[in-house]
Amino acid sequence: MKIPALLGMACVWAAVADAGDNWPQFRGPDGQGHADEARLPTAWSTNHNVAWRTELPGKGWSSPVIWGDQIWMTAALEEGRSLHALCVAKTSGRLLHDVELFRREKALAIQNKNSHASPTPVIEAGRVWVNFGTTGTACLDTGTGKVLWRSTELQCDHMVGPGSSPVLQQNLLVLTCDGTNVQYVAALDKATGQLAWKTPRSGALRPRPDVQKAFCTPLAVAVDGRDQLIIPGADWVYGYEPLTGQEIWRVGYKGFSNTPRPVTGHGLVYVCTGFMQPELWAIRLGAHGDATATHVAWKYTKKMPLKPSPLLVGAELYMVSDTSTASCLEALTGALLWEQRLGGNFSASPLVAGGKIYFFSEEGKTSVVAPGRAYQLLATNDLGERIMASPAVSGNALFLRTDKALYRIEERR
């Protein structure tokens, strides 16, 4: 269902906002929540600055990915037994493709804040890859919606449902499989789905299976001119050689069920350690082997996120805890600059666009904050629908997925 009064404006807004901007993976082109050139609105509501609203079938917390005029997501229907890829037209909001990829006789168990379709797809020209954890991975032709391959080779016991999103690295699709029974990182040939490499996690884990799982999405970082994949897991964060899966370094901490994607800058990578007491660690890049004793620059231990990823903007780190405390730290030292309760609960990762920071609560409220060493709230906006998925941006449009619909939000011209 769309908002009829606004549909006439969609083409006008599209002419201003659409510059072919793509949002190919979880947290955008750099994987770190940056849409620096976008001029997103500060204020909106259900009937203000909304180009279109499209109701989506099923349930899923996967974030939208965008290429050209297509927006892809995943969804679970029939209470998790039927798993789908969805495609919506960016300009009109029309549902273009709804493809069932996997069907289960019995749905996997999930935690009450998870969904059966939480991993975000990854997309490039002509192809989109989707993952449903142990249920399977698939590649589709974006023009026709045809399924090019399916794979169920990568198995683990998620216990509470899947969470980590796949990433592309040259001709490979890289996935993490940190379950209660096995923990490894693997890469599939993106063209065929055949296994290219598989690397077990090497760090010693605590003996309880329920503290051995994790749900992190890999981040590619250039170190001394060569890419590394940095992938937190239970009790350890690792750096890997992307094309072979060879482990380069690891750092140990105490934590599991890690979800936030790392961010990087200033020669550091910033990692959230997970349950039970989440901490944020700044680790110096350039390590080899077990670098726990040598490469930890600083730690911050209070009111850190379990699910939302951090956001690095210039010399400051911004984050929000699951229970609504937003914080700003000095990126080089970890010193606290400000702390503020936003209200509500948080799962989606924040975004920076056009010199403004956006925090999205599960209750559907977006807090818009000015970057800086002092807290300044610019606006709050409420859609009245649950937000678990992280946002996407294309041109000057913000795409928000709620539990009911996908919204295109942008300034009226």
N, C-alpha and C positions, 0 to 999 in steps of 0.2 A: 504494500500500500504506500502511495506517495502523497505528498502534500500538494493538491492541485493548484492552489493559488500561487505556488512558488515555481511550478514547472516552467512557466513562460519565461522566467528569468534565467533558467539554467544555461541556455545557449549564449546569452549575453555575458554572463559571468565566465563561462568557459572560454570565450574569446580573450578575456583579460587574463585569466588565471592559467590556462593550459599552455605550457611551453615545452611539452614533452618531458616533463620532469618525472623520473622514475623513483620508486621506493621499493627496492628489490628484495629486501630481507627484513627480519626482525630488527627494529630500531633504525631502519633507513640505510642510505648508501654507505655510511661509515660504520654502521652497526652500533652507534653510540648515541642515537637520539638527537642528531643535529639536522635542522632544516634552516640554516642560518640566513639564507636569502629570502625566505618566504615571508610574506606580509599577511600573517593570519589575523583574523579579527580578535579583539580583546573581549568583546561581549557578544553573546548569542543566547537564544532561548529556543523553544520548540517552534516558534513562529517568527523568529528574527535571525537573519543571516544564515538561513538554512536553504540551500539550493534544492536539495531533494532528500527524502528519507525513504529507504527501501526496506521493507520487512524481509527478514531472512528465514528460511526454513531451518528447523532443528535448533541445536544448541552447540556453541563452540566458542572458546576463548582465543583462538588463533587470531593474530593481528592481520589486518589487510596488507597485501603487497601489491605494488602497482607497476605496470609497464604499458606505456602508451595509453590507450583508452580502456584498459582492462584492470580490474581490481579482483584479486583472487583471495579466497579464504577457505577454511574447511568447516564442516559442521557434522554433528552426529544426530541422526534421526532414530526413531524407534528405541528411545532410551539407551542409545549407544550401540545398538546392534547393526545399524546401517550407517556407514561412514562415507561422506561426500566431499567433493571439491565444488566450490561455488565461484562463479565469475559474474561480476556486475560491471556494467558500462560506466566509465568515470563521468562522462558528460551528462548522460540521461538518468542514471540510476537503474536502468532496466536490467533484470536478471538474464544474463546471456547463456550461461551453462550451469547445470546442476547434475553432476556426474557421480553416481555411486561407484566407489572404488573397492570397498571391502564390505563384507557382510559376515557377521558372527552369529552363531546360534545363541550364545550367551554373552552379554556385555562384560567387559573387564570391570573389576572393582575400581572405583575412583574415590578420592577424598572429596568432602562436601564442597570445597571451593574450587575443585578442578572440573574439567570437562573431558569427554572422550576425544575432543578435537581441539586440544590446546596448543600443540606445536605450530608455529607460523610457517607457511610455505616459503620457498625461495624461487625467484623468477628471473629469467633473462629473455632476450628476444626469441619468441617462438616456442619456449618451453617453460613449464612450471613444475616444481617438485614438491610433493606433499608427504607428510609423515604422520603416522598415527601410533608411534612407538612400536611396541612389539606386535601390534596388529599388521603393520606393514608400511611400506614406502612405495610411492608411485610417481611416474613422470607422465605429463600430459602435453599434447600439442595445444598451444593456446589459441590457435586459429579455429580449430575444429572441435576441441574438447575431447579428442580421441586419446585413449590411454595407450601410451607407447611401451611402458613396461611396469610390472609390479614386482616387488620383492618382499618376502617374509623371512629372509635369512637372519636378520639381526634380532635376536631374541634376548629378553631379560624379564625379570619380574619387577615391574614398576611399583607394585604394592598399592599405590594410590593414584595410578593413572600416569600417562605420559606428560612430558612438559618441555623438554629441550627441543630447539628448532634446528633444522639442518642448515648448513652453509655450503657455498660453492668455493672451490679452490682449483682454479684452472679446469681440468677435465674431471674433477672429482666432486662428489657430494659427500660431505663429512657429517657424521652423526655421533652423538654420545649415547652410550647404553650403560648407565650406572644403575643397576637394579639391586635388589636385596640378595640375589643369588650370584650374579656375575657383574663385573664392572670393566668396561672396555670402551675404546674409541675406534671407529671404523670408517672406511671410505668406500663408496660404491662408484663405479664408472658411471658418470652422469648420463651417458648415451645408452648404456645397456642395462644398468642395474647390477652388473656383476661385481663381486667383492674385489677391491683393489688392495686393501690392507686392513689389518685388524690388530690393535695393540692393547693388551691388557693393562689396566692400571697397576703400577708397580708398588705403590706405597702400602705399608702395612695398615690394616683397618682394625677397628675394634670388633670383637667377636659377635656382637648382636647384628643380625641381618638388617633390622629396621634402621640402623644408623649407618648403613653402607650405601644407601641410594643417593642420587643427586639428579638435577634437572637443568644443568647449565648449557647455554648455547655458546659454541666456540667463538673466539674473537681473533682475527688475523692481525698481527702486529709486525711491522718491519723492524728488525734488530740487526744492526750492522749491515744493512743492505739486503737482508734475506728475511723472508716471511717466517713467522712462527705462528702456530695456533695455540692460543692460551685457553685452557679448558679446566675450570675448577671442578672438583669432584668431592666426595666425602673425605674429609680429613687432609686432603692434599689439593694443591693447584699445580698444574703441569704445563710445560711448554713442549710442543711437538713440531717436528719437521712435517709440513703439510703433505708433501707428495709421497712420503714413505711411511709416515706414522712413527718414526723413530723419536723416542723421548730425548729431549735436550736437557731439561731441568725439572725440578719439583721443589715445592716448599710446603711444609707440614703445618697444620693448625688443628683445631678441634671443632668440627662442625659437619653437618650432613643435610640432605634435602636442599642443597644449594640451588637457588633459582636465578638470582640476578646475573646478567651478563656483565663481564668486566668492562671497564673503560681504561683508556691509556692516554698518557701525555706526560711531558716533563721528564722523560726517561723512566717513567714508572708505569706499572699496571696496578689498577685498584680493584681489589677482589673482596666480595662479601663472603663470610665464612659459613653462613647457614645456621640451622638449629643447633643447640637450644638457645644459646645466647649469641645473637648475630654480632659480628665485629666487621670492621672494614680495615683491610690491610693494604698498605702501599708497598709494592715490591719492586726493587730496581731491576730493570731489564739487563740482559747480558749474562745471566747466570748459566752455569753448567753443573750437572749432577744435583745432589741434595744441597740446596742453597738456603735451608731454613735458618742457619746460624749466621749467614753472611749478607743476605740480600733483602731483608725486611727493613724498610726505611722508617716506617712508623705504623701504629695501630690506633684505631679509635673504637671504643668498646661500648658506647651508650646509644641506645635508641636507633640502631642501624636497621636497614630493611632485611626482611626475610624473602620477599618476592620482588618488589620493584627494583630495577637496576639503578645505579647511580648515574649522575650526569656531570660531566666536566665542561665548564665554561670558563675559558681563560685560566686564571689563577685560582679559581674556586671550584670546589666539588659541592654539588647539590644532591640531596636524596630525601626520601620520605619513608618513614617506617610504616609497617603494615597497619599500625594503630594511629597514624595521622601526624606524627611529629616530623616536620620538615626541618632539615639542618643544612647549614652551609659551613664548610671547612676550608681552611687554607690547603691547597693541593700539595704544596711542597712540605708542609710541616704537620698537617693534621690538626692544627689549632682550630677550636670552635669559634666561628664568627657570629652566628646567630642560630636560634632554635625557636620554632613556632608550631603550635598545634593548629592543624587545618580543619580538623573535624572529620569524622567518618573513618572508613577503612580503605586500604590501598593495596592493589595488586598490579595495576598498570604501571609501566615505567614512564618517567617524565620526559618532556620534550623541550628543546629550546628552538625558537624560531623568531627571526626578526628582532632580536634583542629582548625577548620575553620568554619566561619559563612557565610551562603548563604542567600542573599536577592534576591527575584524574582519579577521583575517588570511586570506590565500588558503588556508592550510592548515587552516582551520576553527576556529581558536582565537579566542576573544573575550577581550580584556583590559579589565577594568572598572577605571576610574581615578577618583579623587576630583578634582574641579576645585580649583585652587589654585596658589599660587606655589611649592609644593614637590611633588615627585612622590610619590604615594601609591597603590599598587596595592591594590585591594579584592578582586579575584578574577580567576581565569582559568577559562574554560569551553571545552570541546573537543567538537565534534560529530563530528569525524573525517571530514568531507566538505568539499570545496573551496568556499570562499565568494569569489565575484567580484562579486556584486550587492550594492548598498547596502541597508540594512534599511528596514523600514516599521514604523509603530506605530499601533495603534488601541486606545483605552481604555487598559488596563494590559497589553496584549499586544504582544509583539515578534514580528515576522514576518521570518524569515530564509530567504532562498532560497540553496540550495546547488547544486552541479552535479547533484544527484540529486533533490532534493525541496524542498518548502516546509514550514517549521516554524512552528507557533504556540507561543510560549514565554511562560508567565506563572506567577505564584506560585500554588501550591496553597492552597485555602481550607478 
